Amino acid sequence: MPDRHDPSNCGEALRQLYVFLDGELTPDRRTAIRTHLDRCACCLEAFDFEAELRVVVSTCCRGDEVPEHLRVRVVQAIRAVAERPGDS
């Protein structure tokens, strides 16, 4: 079983994306996650999506309506993560 605190583990890196984006990690943890993202295209893609989603939500979705293209992308991203082997 991999060390749950090892940032080279994709599952751990993905679980830490939200706190990474919120700036709530220690400098050492931020560096470790950033290093993993630089080396792992799949995790970097998830990071880019989450970062873009935050921007879209904060600028476009201040009301009750969410644009259909955003709903589709969110559903696709959730399905893609759910279908990845070994991330559970």
Residue pairs with C-beta under 8 A, 6 or more apart in sequence:
2 9
2 12
3 9
4 12
5 12
6 12
7 13
7 16
7 29
7 32
7 33
7 35
7 36
8 36
10 36
10 40
10 42
10 43
10 86
10 87
11 86
11 87
11 88
13 33
13 36
13 37
13 40
13 43
14 43
14 46
14 81
14 87
16 25
16 29
16 33
17 33
17 46
17 47
17 50
18 50
19 25
20 30
20 33
20 47
21 47
21 50
21 51
21 54
25 33
36 43
37 43
37 44
37 47
38 44
42 84
46 77
46 81
49 73
49 77
53 70
53 73
53 74
53 77
56 67
56 70
57 70
60 67
60 70
61 67
61 70
81 87
